[in-house]
């Protein structure tokens, strides 16, 4: 925006001094479009202002006539038409001429809509960039619901805008408000409206089930009606400026915890736009009793799909593989996923229950499932062991690659490292293998030496392995090492006895002589 003094200077230089638009823009440090808009606005107000003749003046009647028939005709096409009729000017200048005479749509005035307490809520998604989890780059979507009367905002972030997340956002918003508004307004997004032909609307079946459960009316806004859903759009802009900008968070759970505090704090403490004597939080407390009561149970918003178990006991879900019991291969099962857990069901039988992974191309497995597979199919043990090492000790991939290049036995190396994995644990073996590869010592002896060195540095006792370690009679017992100085004393005592014995034998020999 420029002030009135600068506008007056632009008009003086253009109309009185006859400067060109580019010259004015260069001398005043402004964009040429800004200068042209000031001149055009002045020309529309004062049609009697003197203007300098231009090359386009003979073609103005043709331009006006053409734009009256075709108001949206591009300036580039109109320039070609007048060029065929003898116009010698360039296209860039001609665009400003067309903009001056193009019919402008009459701006529409909107009424400020007012609602009753508890009557209406507005819902929409907001895109807030991406978030990286391991190898996965996922969209960071904000579900926003705002009560139209009190302007109380509910905000929660999800890693997608899929229908299960859309339904889950409603469930959590209703629980946050402690009730349900009678009408929920939606934009024409696919999660709400599948198809629309004028006033004929086909809602998403899952949204209708949600509305039936909570007894509210889903209502889409009219097309191109900027005043019907302005509250949630302004709420999303408010979230960007007041909450998300310069926000630091560790993961999405931490972000959602901060969002909940913000909704109850900063967002609720601002003034209510319709009644500045109240804050948003105070208005919400007046609106809360007017909301519809929540039903006795929450709407089931878990994601549910059908999946096939192949030759290996794993199910692919959201680009990750989750293990199932080995006796359920070659079957079609159901996957029920929440934000925290992934359950695999064969009918009503739960054959897999895992923590949900938001990474990509990962294998999530239950040790009992793997154990059952190994016992059921003994010929897969070597491959299973190497796969176990790859998951527990990621650096073992590089080690096995170097071992293969050197011609070492991969089977023996696998067995040896698995034994060490059982003895020292995944973290300790990963540190030793990573150090061995980093020190350019990719062989088992190097790994064993590093493990021994690290054990001595910690002052830990030697690990106990084999069948003895799995014997329940010795598990849990603490073995205390004997002080070796006692053995030194015992050795000294034996040495003194030997010396005394030798002296006695010598004395006896002398006596005999």
C-alpha positions in Angstrom: 0.0 0.0 0.0 1.2 3.5 -0.8 0.0 6.7 0.9 -2.0 9.5 -0.7 1.1 11.8 -1.0 2.8 9.2 -3.2 -0.3 8.7 -5.3 -0.5 12.5 -5.9 3.1 12.5 -7.0 2.5 9.6 -9.4 -0.5 11.4 -11.0 1.4 14.7 -11.2 4.4 13.1 -13.0 2.1 11.2 -15.4 -0.5 13.8 -16.3 1.5 17.0 -15.9 5.1 16.1 -16.6 4.1 13.4 -19.2 6.5 10.8 -17.7 6.1 7.2 -18.8 4.9 4.6 -16.4 8.3 2.8 -16.4 10.1 6.1 -15.7 7.9 6.9 -12.8 8.3 3.4 -11.3 12.1 3.6 -11.7 12.5 7.1 -10.2 10.1 6.5 -7.2 11.3 2.9 -6.5 7.9 1.3 -7.2 6.7 -1.6 -9.3 5.3 -0.5 -12.6 2.1 -2.4 -11.9 1.6 -0.3 -8.8 2.0 2.9 -10.8 -0.3 1.7 -13.5 -3.0 0.8 -11.0 -2.9 4.3 -9.5 -3.2 5.8 -12.9 -6.0 3.5 -13.9 -7.9 4.3 -10.7 -7.6 8.0 -11.4 -8.7 7.6 -15.0 -11.8 5.8 -13.9 -12.7 8.5 -11.4 -11.8 11.5 -13.6 -12.6 10.7 -17.2 -11.9 14.3 -18.2 -8.3 14.1 -17.2 -6.0 14.7 -20.2 -4.2 11.7 -21.5 -1.4 11.4 -24.0 -2.3 9.9 -27.3 -1.3 6.3 -27.8 -1.0 3.8 -30.7 -4.0 2.0 -29.4 -6.4 4.9 -29.6 -7.8 4.1 -33.1 -8.5 0.5 -31.9 -10.4 1.4 -28.7 -13.9 1.0 -30.2 -13.0 -2.4 -31.6 -11.5 -3.4 -28.2 -14.5 -2.3 -26.3 -16.9 -4.0 -28.7 -14.9 -7.3 -28.5 -14.7 -7.3 -24.8 -18.4 -6.6 -24.5 -19.0 -9.9 -26.3 -16.2 -11.8 -24.8 -15.3 -10.3 -21.4 -12.7 -13.0 -20.5 -10.9 -13.0 -23.8 -7.1 -13.1 -23.1 -5.2 -9.9 -23.9 -2.7 -12.0 -26.0 -5.5 -13.1 -28.3 -7.0 -9.7 -28.6 -3.5 -8.3 -29.4 -3.3 -10.8 -32.3 -6.7 -9.6 -33.6 -5.8 -5.9 -33.6 -2.3 -6.6 -35.0 -4.0 -8.1 -38.0 -5.9 -4.8 -38.3 -2.7 -2.8 -38.4 -1.8 -2.2 -34.7 2.0 -1.7 -34.6 2.5 -1.7 -30.8 4.0 -4.5 -28.6 2.0 -7.0 -26.6 3.3 -5.8 -23.1 1.9 -2.3 -23.5 -1.3 -3.6 -25.1 -2.1 -5.6 -21.9 -2.4 -2.3 -19.9 -4.8 -0.9 -22.5 -6.9 -4.0 -22.4 -7.0 -4.0 -18.5 -8.3 -0.4 -18.7 -11.3 -1.3 -20.8 -12.1 -4.8 -19.7 -15.5 -5.0 -18.1 -15.2 -5.7 -14.4 -17.6 -7.9 -12.5 -19.7 -6.0 -10.1 -18.5 -6.9 -6.6 -21.1 -8.8 -4.6 -22.0 -7.7 -1.1 -22.4 -10.3 1.6 -24.5 -10.2 4.7 -22.8 -11.0 8.0 -24.4 -14.3 9.1 -25.2 -14.7 12.8 -26.0 -17.9 14.5 -27.6 -19.0 17.8 -25.5 -20.6 20.6 -25.0 -24.3 20.0 -26.5 -24.1 16.5 -23.5 -24.3 14.1 -19.9 -25.5 13.8 -17.7 -25.2 10.8 -15.1 -27.8 9.7 -12.2 -27.8 7.3 -8.6 -29.1 6.7 -5.5 -27.0 6.7 -2.2 -28.0 5.0 0.9 -27.3 7.1 3.7 -28.7 5.0 5.3 -32.1 5.7 6.9 -34.1 8.5 9.7 -36.6 8.1 9.5 -39.9 10.0 12.4 -42.2 9.2 12.3 -42.7 5.5 8.7 -41.4 5.1 7.8 -37.9 4.3 4.1 -37.4 5.3 1.7 -34.5 4.9 1.0 -32.6 8.1 -2.7 -31.8 8.0 -4.6 -29.8 10.6 -8.2 -30.7 11.4 -10.0 -27.5 12.5 -13.5 -27.2 13.9 -14.8 -23.9 15.2 -18.1 -23.1 17.0 -19.7 -20.3 15.0 -21.2 -18.5 18.0 -18.4 -18.5 20.6 -15.6 -19.0 18.1 -14.0 -21.7 20.3 -11.4 -23.6 18.2 -10.5 -27.2 18.2 -7.2 -28.1 16.5 -5.6 -31.4 16.0 -2.9 -32.5 13.5 -2.9 -35.8 11.5 -0.4 -37.3 9.0 -3.0 -37.5 6.3 -6.4 -36.2 5.3 -8.0 -39.6 4.7 -11.5 -40.4 5.8 -10.5 -42.2 9.0 -8.6 -39.2 10.2 -11.5 -36.9 9.2 -13.9 -39.0 11.3 -11.5 -39.2 14.2 -11.1 -35.4 14.1 -14.9 -35.1 14.6 -14.9 -37.6 17.5 -12.1 -35.8 19.3 -13.6 -32.4 18.6 -17.0 -33.4 20.1 -15.2 -34.8 23.2 -13.2 -31.5 23.5 -16.4 -29.4 23.3 -18.4 -31.7 25.5 -21.2 -31.7 23.0 -22.3 -31.5 19.4 -23.5 -28.5 17.4 -26.8 -29.1 15.6 -25.4 -28.2 12.2 -21.9 -28.8 10.8 -20.8 -26.8 7.7 -18.4 -28.3 5.2 -16.6 -27.1 2.2 -17.1 -29.3 -0.9 -14.2 -31.6 0.0 -14.3 -35.3 -0.9 -14.4 -36.4 2.7 -17.8 -34.8 3.0 -19.4 -34.5 -0.5 -18.8 -37.1 -3.1 -20.9 -35.6 -5.8 -22.9 -32.4 -6.3 -25.2 -31.3 -9.1 -26.8 -28.0 -8.2 -28.9 -28.6 -5.1 -28.6 -32.4 -5.5 -25.8 -33.5 -3.1 -24.5 -37.0 -2.4 -22.7 -37.2 1.0 -20.0 -39.6 1.9 -21.6 -42.7 3.5 -19.2 -42.7 6.5 -20.0 -39.1 7.2 -23.7 -39.9 7.2 -23.1 -42.7 9.7 -21.2 -40.3 11.9 -24.0 -37.7 11.7 -26.6 -40.4 12.6 -24.5 -41.4 15.6 -24.2 -37.9 17.0 -27.6 -36.6 15.8 -26.4 -33.6 13.9 -27.0 -32.3 10.4 -24.2 -32.2 7.8 -24.6 -29.2 5.5 -22.2 -28.2 2.6 -21.8 -24.5 1.9 -23.1 -23.1 -1.4 -20.6 -22.8 -4.2 -18.6 -19.6 -4.3 -20.2 -18.2 -1.1 -17.4 -16.6 0.8 -19.5 -15.5 3.8 -20.9 -19.0 4.8 -17.7 -20.6 6.0 -15.5 -17.7 6.8 -15.2 -18.5 10.5 -13.2 -21.7 10.0 -11.1 -20.2 7.2 -10.1 -17.3 9.5 -9.5 -19.8 12.3 -7.0 -21.7 10.1 -5.2 -18.4 9.3 -5.2 -17.7 13.0 -3.7 -21.1 13.7 -0.9 -20.4 11.2 0.0 -17.0 12.7 -0.7 -17.5 16.4 0.2 -21.2 16.9 2.2 -22.8 14.1 4.6 -20.1 13.1 8.1 -20.7 14.8 6.7 -23.6 16.7 9.2 -26.3 17.8 8.0 -29.8 18.5 9.6 -33.3 18.8 6.9 -35.4 17.0 3.2 -35.2 16.1 2.1 -36.3 19.6 4.1 -33.4 21.1 2.6 -31.0 18.5 -0.9 -32.1 19.4 -0.3 -31.7 23.1 0.8 -28.2 22.5 -2.2 -27.6 20.2 -4.6 -28.7 23.0 -2.9 -26.3 25.5 -3.2 -23.5 22.9 -6.9 -24.1 22.3 -7.6 -23.9 26.0 -5.2 -21.0 26.6 -4.2 -18.4 24.0 -7.1 -19.2 21.6 -9.8 -19.1 24.4 -8.4 -15.9 26.0 -8.8 -13.6 22.9 -11.8 -11.3 22.6 -15.0 -12.6 21.0 -15.4 -10.8 17.7 -19.2 -10.4 18.2 -19.1 -9.3 21.8 -15.9 -7.7 23.0 -17.1 -7.8 26.6 -16.5 -11.6 26.5 -13.5 -13.7 25.8 -13.9 -16.7 23.5 -13.6 -19.0 26.5 -16.3 -17.1 28.4 -18.6 -17.3 25.4 -17.9 -21.0 25.1 -19.0 -21.6 28.6 -22.3 -20.0 27.8 -22.6 -22.0 24.6 -21.7 -25.4 26.1 -25.1 -26.1 27.7 -26.8 -25.4 24.3 -24.8 -28.2 22.6 -26.4 -31.6 21.9 -25.4 -34.2 24.5 -22.8 -36.8 23.5 -24.0 -40.4 23.1 -22.9 -43.1 25.5 -20.2 -44.5 23.2 -17.8 -42.8 20.8 -18.1 -43.4 17.0 -15.7 -46.2 15.9 -13.3 -44.2 13.7 -10.6 -46.9 13.2 -9.4 -47.6 9.7 -10.5 -51.0 8.5 -9.4 -52.7 5.3 -9.0 -56.2 3.9 -5.5 -57.6 3.2 -4.0 -60.8 1.9 -1.3 -62.8 3.7 1.1 -64.2 1.2 3.6 -67.1 1.5 5.3 -65.3 4.3 3.3 -64.4 7.5 3.2 -60.7 6.9 0.4 -58.2 6.0 1.2 -55.0 4.0 -0.5 -51.9 5.5 0.4 -48.3 4.8 3.6 -49.4 3.0 4.8 -51.4 6.1 4.8 -55.1 6.8 3.2 -56.4 10.0 3.7 -60.1 11.1 0.9 -62.5 11.8 0.8 -66.0 13.2 2.5 -68.4 10.8 -0.5 -70.7 10.5 -2.5 -68.0 8.7 -0.6 -67.7 5.4 -2.5 -67.6 2.1 -5.6 -66.1 3.8 -7.5 -62.9 3.5 -7.7 -61.0 6.8 -9.0 -57.8 8.2 -6.7 -54.9 9.3 -8.1 -52.6 11.9 -5.8 -49.6 12.5 -6.0 -46.7 15.0 -3.4 -44.0 15.5 -1.6 -46.1 18.0 -2.2 -49.8 17.2 -2.5 -52.1 14.1 -4.6 -55.3 14.7 -4.9 -58.1 12.2 -8.0 -60.3 12.5 -9.1 -63.5 11.0 -12.8 -63.3 11.7 -12.9 -62.6 15.4 -9.5 -64.2 16.1 -6.7 -61.6 16.6 -3.7 -63.0 14.8 -1.5 -59.9 15.1 -1.4 -56.8 17.4 1.4 -54.2 16.8 2.3 -50.7 17.6 1.6 -48.6 14.5 4.6 -47.5 12.5 4.4 -44.2 10.6 7.7 -44.9 8.7 7.8 -46.5 5.3 9.1 -49.9 4.1 9.6 -51.2 7.6 9.0 -54.7 9.0 7.2 -54.8 12.3 7.1 -58.3 13.8 6.2 -60.1 17.0 9.0 -62.5 18.2 6.4 -65.2 18.9 5.3 -65.0 15.3 8.9 -65.4 14.1 9.6 -68.2 16.6 6.6 -70.1 15.3 7.7 -69.7 11.7 11.2 -71.0 12.5 9.9 -74.0 14.3 7.4 -74.7 11.6 9.9 -74.3 8.7 13.3 -75.4 9.8 14.9 -74.9 6.3 14.4 -71.1 6.7 16.6 -70.8 9.8 19.6 -69.4 8.1 17.7 -66.8 6.1 15.6 -66.0 9.2 18.8 -65.6 11.3 20.3 -63.2 8.8 17.0 -61.3 8.5 16.9 -61.1 12.3 20.4 -59.6 12.4 19.5 -57.1 9.7 16.6 -55.8 11.8 18.3 -55.9 15.2 21.8 -54.8 14.1 21.5 -52.6 11.0 25.3 -52.3 10.6 25.4 -56.0 9.9 24.3 -55.4 6.3 27.6 -53.7 5.6 29.6 -56.3 7.5 28.0 -59.2 5.6 28.7 -57.4 2.3 32.4 -57.1 3.2 32.4 -60.7 4.4 31.0 -61.8 1.1 33.6 -59.9 -0.8 36.4 -61.5 1.2 35.0 -65.0 0.7 34.1 -65.7 4.3 31.4 -68.2 5.3 28.1 -66.3 5.7 26.4 -69.2 7.4 29.1 -69.5 10.1 29.3 -65.8 10.5 25.5 -65.6 10.9 25.5 -68.3 13.6 28.4 -66.6 15.4 26.8 -63.2 15.4 23.4 -64.6 16.5 25.2 -66.2 19.5 26.7 -62.8 20.4 23.3 -61.2 19.9 21.8 -63.5 22.5 24.7 -62.9 24.8 25.3 -59.2 24.7 22.1 -57.7 23.2 21.3 -55.7 20.1 22.6 -52.3 21.2 26.0 -53.6 22.3 26.4 -55.8 19.1 25.4 -52.9 16.9 28.0 -50.6 18.5 30.7 -53.3 18.0 29.8 -54.1 14.4 29.5 -50.4 13.5 33.0 -49.7 15.1 34.5 -52.7 13.3 33.2 -51.6 9.9 34.2 -48.0 10.6 37.8 -49.1 11.5 38.0 -51.2 8.3 38.2 -54.4 10.3 35.2 -56.3 8.8 35.7 -59.7 10.3 34.4 -61.6 13.2 37.6 -61.5 15.2 37.5 -57.7 15.1 33.9 -57.7 16.4 34.8 -60.1 19.2 37.8 -58.0 20.2 35.7 -54.9 20.3 33.1 -56.6 22.4 35.8 -57.8 24.9 37.3 -54.4 25.1 34.0 -52.7 25.7 33.2 -55.3 28.4 36.5 -54.7 30.2 35.9 -50.9 30.0 32.5 -51.4 31.7 34.0 -53.8 34.2 31.3 -56.3 33.4 31.6 -60.1 33.9 32.0 -62.4 31.0 28.6 -63.4 29.5 27.2 -66.8 30.2 25.9 -68.6 27.1 24.8 -72.0 25.9 22.3 -74.3 27.5 23.4 -73.1 31.0 22.1 -69.6 30.3 18.7 -71.0 29.4 18.5 -73.3 32.5 15.8 -71.8 34.8 17.8 -73.1 37.8 20.5 -70.5 37.2 18.5 -67.7 35.7 18.3 -64.7 38.0 21.3 -65.7 40.2 24.1 -63.3 40.8 27.6 -64.8 40.7 30.2 -62.9 42.7 33.8 -63.2 41.6 36.2 -64.4 44.2 39.1 -62.2 45.2 42.2 -63.5 43.4 44.5 -62.4 46.2 43.3 -65.5 48.1 44.6 -67.7 45.3 47.9 -65.8 45.5 48.1 -66.5 49.2 47.3 -70.1 48.6 50.1 -70.3 46.1 52.6 -68.7 48.5 51.6 -71.2 51.2 52.2 -74.2 48.8 55.6 -72.7 47.9 56.7 -72.3 51.6 55.6 -75.9 52.3 57.7 -77.1 49.4 60.7 -75.2 50.7 60.3 -76.6 54.2 59.9 -80.1 52.7 63.1 -79.7 50.7 65.0 -78.5 53.8 63.7 -81.4 55.8 64.8 -83.9 53.2 68.2 -82.3 53.1 68.6 -82.6 56.9 67.5 -86.2 56.8 70.0 -86.9 54.2 72.8 -85.4 56.2 71.8 -87.4 59.3 71.9 -90.7 57.4 75.4 -89.9 56.2 
